Amino acid sequence: MQATVYRFDPETGSGSVLTDSGDVLPFDASALAHSGLRHLRPGQRLTAEREGDRVIALTLGTIGAHERP
């Protein structure tokens, strides 16, 4: 799903995202572990993988051939 960084604490690597459906979901440092990301900024667009009420993985979203830049 697509989401926007809502909050990010660089000391703990945790924060929350706002999904396109309006849900605010928390994440911890493990959600960034395999993404290669080290820092996030509020307003940054990401692809988030959700499990229950938590985000378990975050990656940078990319524009596909079917989307406009």
URNORRA-V890019 format. One record per helix or strand of 2 or more residues. SS is the DSSP state (h for helix, s for strand). FROM is the first residue (numbers start at 1). LEN is the number of residues. Records with the same first field share a line. If there is no record, write none. Layout:
SS = FROM-LEN ; FROM-LEN
This chain:
s = 2-8 ; 14-6 ; 24-4 ; 45-7 ; 54-7
h = 29-3
